[in-house]
Amino acid sequence: MSNETILVVDDSAEIVRVLKEYMLTPLGYQVISAADGRSGLKLAVSRQPDLIMLDMQLPFMDGLEVLKSLRQAGCQAPVIFMTMHGSESTAVEVFRLGVRDYLAKPFTVEDVQQAVDRALQESRLVREREELTRNLIASETVRQTAVTLSHYINNHLMVLSGNLALLQEALRKELPQQAALAKMVRDSQDSADLIAAVLRVLQQITDAQQTTYLGQTRMIDIETALRKEVARLKAQKGK
């Protein structure tokens, strides 16, 4: 899975090289490494990798100490412990701290791939759910924005249509109501200007601020954007 970062913490430069060059990088992973527990802990906290492959025996801090410190620091990245063959029982002790799997050395490419896939499966599902949630919120944002804009446009169109219908009727009857007709024309023009303002807000929607909808969904703050546009329109007319 590309774009996922794996931190390898092992004091054996050869094991790190084999994991990076022959096992992980060819599978599309980004690999960072540390040669001791203290450096591995620092790198894990600062870089927040998607997965940590942690040797049990390390200088300065052993694997168990690193894992405890990681959890205390709030780093919840899945961890695969690497142990010498025959010492699997030691690795079992750390499963209660959230270790996803362990690899007994020496391990094969297939062993690594399967362990990594198992360890990353949950975090991949979490990312997929988060992406789906973001997409749903974005869709709801667009929908609510369109509904709000339609509401404004519809209100002004109703005024415009009503006034124009009355104007048409008055003209048809040739009634001497010049003042009333003039007011209808002005009102109709104002409504047309407001519709144009709404459309300008729609065209400039990327510059509008966002507001909270239903306490959670973020939507475009049409109210504020439209007030600014109407104020600008009034100021322009007042000149």
C-alpha positions in Angstrom: 0.0 0.0 0.0 1.8 3.1 -1.2 2.2 6.3 0.9 2.2 4.3 4.2 5.2 4.8 6.4 6.8 2.0 8.4 9.3 2.7 11.1 11.9 -0.1 11.6 13.7 -0.1 15.0 16.5 -2.6 15.1 20.1 -2.4 16.1 21.1 -4.7 13.2 22.0 -2.6 10.2 21.8 -5.7 8.0 18.2 -6.5 9.1 17.2 -2.9 8.5 18.7 -3.0 5.1 17.1 -6.3 4.1 13.7 -5.1 5.4 13.9 -1.8 3.6 15.5 -2.8 0.3 14.1 -6.3 -0.3 10.9 -6.5 1.7 9.1 -3.2 2.3 10.2 -0.7 -0.3 9.4 -3.1 -3.2 5.9 -3.4 -1.7 5.4 0.4 -2.0 6.0 1.4 1.7 8.1 4.4 2.8 10.6 3.1 5.3 12.4 5.1 8.1 14.6 3.5 10.7 16.3 3.8 14.1 19.2 1.7 15.6 18.2 2.0 19.3 15.1 2.2 21.4 15.6 5.8 22.5 16.0 7.0 18.9 13.1 4.8 17.7 10.8 6.3 20.4 11.7 9.9 19.4 11.2 9.1 15.7 7.9 7.4 16.3 6.5 10.4 18.2 7.8 13.0 15.8 7.0 11.2 12.5 3.8 9.3 13.5 4.4 6.3 11.2 1.5 4.1 10.1 3.3 1.0 11.5 6.2 0.3 13.8 8.4 -2.9 13.4 10.1 -3.1 16.8 13.0 -5.4 17.8 12.7 -6.8 21.3 16.4 -6.4 22.2 17.6 -2.8 21.7 20.3 -0.6 23.2 19.3 2.1 25.8 15.6 1.0 25.9 14.3 -2.5 25.1 11.3 -3.1 22.9 8.9 -3.4 25.9 10.1 -0.1 27.4 9.7 1.6 24.0 6.2 0.3 23.6 5.1 1.5 27.1 6.6 4.9 26.4 4.8 5.0 23.0 1.5 4.4 24.6 2.1 7.0 27.3 3.0 9.5 24.6 -0.3 8.8 22.9 1.2 7.1 19.8 -1.3 4.4 18.8 0.4 3.2 15.7 0.2 -0.6 15.3 3.3 -2.5 16.4 4.9 -5.7 15.1 7.5 -7.1 17.5 10.5 -8.9 16.0 12.0 -11.6 18.1 14.6 -14.4 17.8 13.1 -17.8 16.9 12.1 -19.7 20.1 11.4 -16.5 22.1 7.8 -16.1 21.0 6.6 -16.5 24.5 8.3 -13.3 25.5 6.4 -11.4 22.7 3.1 -12.7 24.0 3.5 -10.5 27.1 3.2 -7.3 25.1 0.0 -8.2 23.2 -2.0 -6.6 26.0 -0.3 -3.3 25.2 -1.7 -3.4 21.7 0.9 -5.2 19.7 -0.7 -6.5 16.5 1.7 -9.3 15.6 5.2 -10.7 16.0 7.8 -12.0 13.6 10.3 -14.7 14.6 13.7 -14.2 13.1 14.7 -15.3 10.5 11.6 -14.3 8.5 10.7 -14.5 4.9 9.3 -11.9 2.5 5.9 -13.7 2.8 6.1 -13.6 6.6 6.7 -9.8 6.5 4.0 -9.1 3.9 1.4 -11.0 5.8 2.2 -9.5 9.2 2.3 -6.0 7.8 -1.1 -6.5 6.0 -2.7 -7.8 9.2 -1.3 -5.0 11.3 -2.4 -2.2 8.9 -5.8 -3.6 8.0 -7.5 -1.9 10.9 -5.9 1.5 10.4 -6.7 1.3 6.7 -10.4 0.6 7.5 -10.3 3.6 9.9 -8.9 5.9 7.1 -11.5 4.6 4.7 -14.3 5.4 7.1 -12.9 8.8 7.8 -12.6 9.5 4.0 -16.2 8.3 3.5 -17.4 10.6 6.4 -15.5 13.6 4.8 -17.1 12.9 1.5 -20.6 12.6 3.0 -20.1 15.9 4.9 -18.9 17.6 1.7 -21.9 16.3 -0.1 -24.2 17.5 2.6 -22.5 20.9 2.6 -23.1 21.3 -1.2 -26.7 20.2 -0.8 -27.4 22.6 2.1 -25.6 25.4 0.2 -27.8 24.8 -2.9 -30.9 24.6 -0.8 -30.1 27.9 0.9 -29.3 29.7 -2.4 -32.5 28.3 -3.9 -34.5 29.7 -1.0 -33.1 33.2 -1.5 -33.4 33.1 -5.3 -37.0 31.7 -5.1 -38.1 34.5 -2.6 -36.8 37.3 -4.8 -38.2 35.7 -8.0 -41.6 35.4 -6.4 -41.5 39.2 -5.7 -40.3 39.9 -9.2 -42.8 37.7 -10.9 -45.7 39.1 -8.8 -44.8 42.7 -9.5 -44.3 42.0 -13.2 -47.7 40.3 -13.3 -49.4 43.3 -11.7 -47.5 45.6 -14.0 -48.6 43.7 -17.0 -52.3 43.7 -15.8 -52.2 47.4 -15.1 -50.7 48.2 -18.5 -53.3 46.0 -20.1 -56.1 47.9 -18.5 -54.3 51.2 -19.2 -54.9 52.4 -15.7 -53.6 55.9 -14.8 -51.4 54.6 -11.9 -48.1 56.0 -12.9 -46.8 56.3 -9.3 -47.8 52.8 -8.4 -46.4 51.4 -11.7 -43.1 53.2 -11.0 -42.9 51.6 -7.6 -43.5 48.2 -9.0 -40.8 48.7 -11.5 -38.4 49.9 -8.8 -39.3 46.9 -6.6 -38.9 44.5 -9.5 -35.5 46.0 -10.3 -34.4 45.7 -6.6 -35.4 42.0 -6.7 -33.5 41.5 -9.9 -30.5 43.1 -8.3 -30.7 40.9 -5.2 -31.0 37.8 -7.4 -27.9 39.0 -9.2 -26.2 39.4 -5.8 -27.1 35.9 -4.8 -25.6 34.6 -8.1 -22.4 36.6 -7.5 -22.2 35.0 -4.0 -22.6 31.6 -5.7 -19.8 32.4 -8.2 -17.5 33.5 -5.4 -18.5 30.7 -3.0 -14.9 29.6 -2.5 -14.2 32.9 -0.7 -17.1 32.6 1.7 -16.6 31.6 5.3 -18.0 28.4 6.7 -20.6 27.9 9.5 -21.8 25.0 11.5 -24.9 23.1 10.3 -26.8 20.9 12.8 -23.9 21.2 15.3 -21.6 19.2 13.1 -21.7 19.6 9.4 -19.8 22.6 8.0 -21.6 24.6 5.3 -20.9 27.8 3.5 -22.1 30.8 5.5 -24.5 32.2 2.8 -26.1 34.6 5.3 -22.9 36.5 6.0 -21.7 36.4 2.4 -25.0 37.7 1.1 -25.2 40.5 3.7 -21.9 41.7 2.6 -22.9 41.6 -1.1 -26.2 43.4 -0.4 -24.4 46.1 1.6 -22.0 46.6 -1.3 -24.9 46.8 -3.7 -26.7 49.4 -1.5 -23.5 51.4 -1.2 -23.1 51.3 -4.9 -26.6 52.6 -5.5 -26.2 55.4 -3.0 -23.4 56.9 -5.0 
